[in-house]
């Protein structure tokens, strides 16, 4: 079943087509990776799904219902959470309070929200840092805090925007485990990532964007064998 | 809720103060301090916790003050009914104002609130048939003694303290701070930022209006130049919170006490007394540079500095 359907999606900024007639589905329970060179329109697509942008043309359907043009908080209420490429922690709040603020979405009482926050912090390995101000966290943990905060809204669908960028190898492994754990909870994931090792390790399917257009879609094996993708993005050594 | 002891002790001490037989000047200072505490706590909810810095809170103070004045002038009712009358009036003004200014962010929001405060002052000055314009409104004060006024404003401030505390520790409070820290992040985490900013503005406005209604009853005379004043109301409210501590529970109370006493002191000085607003400006700059989080917010920093200076070399 399709969780998210992207239908003829286009987004123009003046004369520039950041997205042009993009079509694909994200199936329930899978991890779909969105890859492509810088400026390919990946984050623009996220912004169209999450409600920051109202697409110029086309539609986004979530569980069969159109969500195009809804405000971000409405989209989040429906069950789609996101993280940001440039992390946006609530700096002068503790790690715990960051997550708690999100947990209130589906748990109006403080007790209920605290329980969710506890669970999410344990799951993402941030429990020991819960009392720290989030601006004091190193980048790796701030990236994880983004994920924790999104999870605290108890989504069915998660948009991860470069959650692995800038992580060291040890942190990469931790984050890979976290994403796999998210999948096990039945949450569908769409992830933007440049790190090919991570992409190949976790994704069920891959969609490739280049200059705002979809140039390929398929399993990791299919994508790494795709001539066009190799030329546009991966380069020769990955294509082998 | 934890830590109910400290507020109760403070309240008990304040409630016992009039029993000492303080003279009426000291009582006046205390009453003004508590009134500014009330206004400061109100501003802090919107400006401190929710991060929407308003330079136009005189609009709400003035509306509250004129609610009390006008029902007396036109309906012959006791100006004490102004407390009740002010709540819906100020709430409506806040909702209307919010629908416009809360779309703006940062400095644009600041300028819009500043403009609205001034627009209301000028409107009030010119609606001479309705408000008596710059002549102002005079009421007969209920009591000559200060004690009754003291207990009334203390009760109002205690109520506002409870309201703020409950809000800040609830979902609303977390949403306010989330909006302050990053509006886009808050929005994408499911927080209806427009709605919660409107709530913060409305509650803040209503509490400020109560301070205004009290002002009319206590002072016995209001005119637009005073209760809608940019310098003496809007900016003074901000100073109270900045000096005491932005987004802190006790900041407004501490700031109000300091500002009221300082204003009285500076005004009593020869020569520079008339320039007390200039002195306030200088003080504000010093605070922003050295204690950007106010006395309460920067207390740990302040303590460290003082201890180091006090220690033998």
Interface residues (C-beta under 8 A of the other chain):
Chain A: X50 X51 X52 X71 X72 X73 X76 X77 X81 X82 X84 X88 X89 X90 X91 X92 X93 X97 X100 X101 X102 X104 X105 X108 X110 X113 X149 X150 X153
Chain B: X169 X170 X171 X174 X175 X177 X178 X181 X182 X184 X185 X186 X187 X188 X189 X190 X191 X192 X193
